[in-house]
């Protein structure tokens, strides 16, 4: 039986404008039809999360993914979602997706994926017309009100504890679990960990270095942001062999958020940061090095700053997913290693 909101939406002319969901779902059903009977015995299953728990009665065939990169798990497991959130940052394809996501759709035979433009809010009508069996978004920032509205359409799997603090491993396994494919998700994580280890062995200069991920405005450096270890950007640096500076760890003890504000006057606390990863360009580095306080941070003083251009694929891939890691890990390790070599040269 359709939920009340879904029934209301399908009774209007909205249905006609989003009829494209049909062709996408057919591919999704085809992709999941080969699952084993053993996988089906996992249902119904219950997933506990920040807003309570979600019960998924049977293996979902029609999957909607919302939030950041959640569709990458679905695609990596060979299933075409019936709808996904549009990319809203970094390098994007004509389908409004990041390149690795678009490639995965194409590899599964879908050249016109159904993409929601939800940058200013969830498109409940478009989501409802797709008639999803489940809405999976373990890396996201739902409010409870949004969660409740989406739950009128289908069972929802949001973040498990705190918004935007789901790392790529948790995202992959949680999303796979909601699909009835937990073991396959765990295998994807194992394979990706092995890939990272293999790549990292090529960059010995990173060993023993500390690194932090920051957001700094070139126009106003009076305050700036450091991403804490529970943020996937920061934790990915640990995956790539870099230690979190003690200064950042101490800040994490005073905040449950994924980032913390630092005053320019307190930059001396960052004297243990060997490498800084920062969104920005050469102009930002020049401004940092010209500033009497910011220039005293060891990473800035040595030029060991990885500048992430917001228009690039790497700007997205530094917040990793199961698909972006193999796509961009070489590029990321290369620029991190270049920064590490600047420390050695001093």
Buried (B, 14 or more C-beta within 10 A) or exposed (E): EBEEBBEBBBEEEBBEEBEBBEEBBEBBBBBBEEBEEEBEEBEEBEBEBEBEEBEBEEBBBBBBBBBBBBBBBBBBBBBBBBBBBBBEBBBBBEBBBBBBBBBBBEEBEBEEBBBBEBEEEBBBBBBBBBBBBBBBBBBBBBEEEBBEBBBBBBBBBBBBEEBBBBBBBBBBBBBBBBBBBBBBBBBBBEEBEEEBEEBBEEBEBBEEBBBBBBBBBBEEBEEBBBBBBBBBBBBBBEBBBBBBBEBBEEBBEEEEBBBBEBEBEEBEBBEBBBBBBBBBBEEBBEBBBEBEBBEEBBBBBBBBBBBBBEEBBBBBBBBBBBBBBBBBBEBBBEBBBBBBEBBEEE
